[in-house]
């Protein structure tokens, strides 16, 4: 396991794919500096400790103060600590170009299925089916 818990220095704007797996991120806000990467297409945050959009202690009602480019179409949030549909429902605001999402093996799936009014089904028009991408089946690792 790495020990990165926050991105605090700018990265090259030419980055197209970034893997930050098995670190100590606890909120999506910790990676907000990556939203400045205009060419980023794929982001893997698999195996972190992401549970929230905002850092704990943040009291603002505004969910997303950052937004990724439309070029980011693939996001892997599998094997994190997401246990609320609030996080999932915030993803379209933070990642507006998202067409492929991996979110398996989060505590969210240990709960009863919430009604569509809670889950919002925002992914359904963009992604053919969970476990599928536009290029075919997504492997389960």
C-alpha positions, 0 to 999 in steps of 0.5 A: 500500500502506498501512503498518498492521501492528497494530491497537492502538487500539479501534474503534467497536463499531458497525462491521459491515464492515471492509476492511484490504486491502494493509497489512503484517499478518504474523499474525492476532494483529495484528488480535486487538483487532478480536475485540472488535467485537460487530457485525462481519460482514465482514472483508477482510484481502486483500493483506497479508503474513499467514503465521501465526496468532501473531507470530514469536517467540511460543512458546506452544503455545496457538494462539488466545488471541482469538476473534471474535464469531459475527456475523463470517461473511465473511473474505477472506485472499486474496493473503497469505503463508499457506503452512501448513494449520496457519493454515487449521485454526486459523480455526474457533477464531478465527472460529467463525461463519465461513460464507464464506472467500476464501483464493485466491492464497496459497502454500498452493496452490502445494503438493501437496494434503494429506490430509483428516487434515491439512486437516480439511475443516472448511469443507465443512459450512458453505460450499457449495463453495470459490468459492461463497457462500450468495448465489451465486458469488464473483468472482475478482479 
